[in-house]
Amino acid sequence: MDSALSNLMYMIKKYYEKPVYVFLDEYDAPIQEGYLNDYYDKIISFMQTFMGSAFKGNLALKQGLITGVTRVSGADLFSSFNNLSVCSVIETKYSQYFGFTKEEVQDLLKKYYLFSKYNDVKKMYDGYLFGKTNIYNPWSILSYLSNEEHSLVTYWSNTGGTNIVKKLIENSSIFIKDKFEKLLLDNSLDNIKINKNLVLTEVEGEDIWSFLIYAGYLTPIKYIDADRFITLKIPNKEIYNNLSDIIIQWFNKRVNNNSLLSEALMLGNMEILKKEFENIVINSFSYYDVTETHDEYFYHAFVLGLLTSANLTVESNKEYGYGRPDILGYNKDYCFVFELKKCSDNIDEMIEQAFNQIEEKKYYAKYMDRKVYKIVIVFNGKKCKLEYRDK
């Protein structure tokens, strides 16, 4: 079985009396499945022979093209190949072939009489910068065109690569959780170093950003220096929707939530909420070893993770009233407006300023038909103080 491709190549060459071109698409898909399903070492052993016999010293081979999300390092899959040339999405060479260009998308939309939807399509599926070429997601464009209703929805989440991204994010260190939150809030991350030689079993810490680039979840928008320190962004609305769902699920699993807090929110019992929240912070932050180096994004992510599993509709930094509340959650009976602050001193003064901000900005204006609670949480390292007022 592991020599099947090589044997097929020799048969084709013998029959047609010509050397063979081999196109191996998504070579790393079985490797990812092995990682997800606990047979990584076995699939690596198989692929070493399967690919090695096909691409190393094979007299039937004319040329080969291998595509995949990552170049699997540390497994000797490529080390012995002859004349191997690697072109990734951060390289200029062949960058226009990683997806559809603007001109190609416009031509396709015209053929389907959908050119009037171009701006919406661009917002949903554009945004990748491969080398120096602006690229659209080809899978999503084709899915959009083949959809009878031509719905502008998230098609990328139905691809097989989503599972590996979920697992790698779930396995990520809690100490980069604040960066994920910053990514969702600001849509960008600065000063990220790229690792070209990822090993699936060793992706940890900052390596997750490199994998997300190669997997199509992030794209570079600026190179800072020759060592590949770059600025990253989420390329488009489709990926933002997909990635935010994955990250929120991760927040929920990693945060030490319990039923008392959820019940307090459902019943609008602020005293239980205050007591239980401060108790969760004490226990969770001692586990996460929070330090003063964390900024408000970390705390924002922590609170967001708690609330999204509390049977509320939760929205983060969305425009309400005259501004953007940090977090707003609501159900049929209550509206909770959360304002989060980091403070080292004058906590009471900071709390009063936050309540004034909520009132001046009228964040709760849309939900005046419900009981409104204004909630201010001030963090100082592992300590926090929660205060609330009703409207």
Protein Blocks (a to p, Z undefined) as FASTA:
>chain_A
ZZmmmmmmmmmmmmnopacddddehkllmmmmmmmnopmmmmmmmmmmmmmmmmgopakb
mbdcdddfbdcehklmmmmpghiacddfkbmghklmnbccfklmmmmmmmnopmmmmmmm
mmmmgoiaghjaccddfklmmmmmmpmnlpacdfklmpmklmmmmmmmmmpcfklmmmmm
mmmmnopaehiacdfbbcfklgghjllmmmmmmnopaccfbdfblnopacdddfblmlmm
mmmmmmmmmmmmmpccdfklmmmmmnopaklmmmmmmmmmmmmmmmnopafkbcfklmmm
mmmmmmmmnopacdehiaehjbccfbdcddfkbccdddddddfbhklmmmmmmmmmmmmn
ommmmmmmbccdddddddehjbccdddddZZ
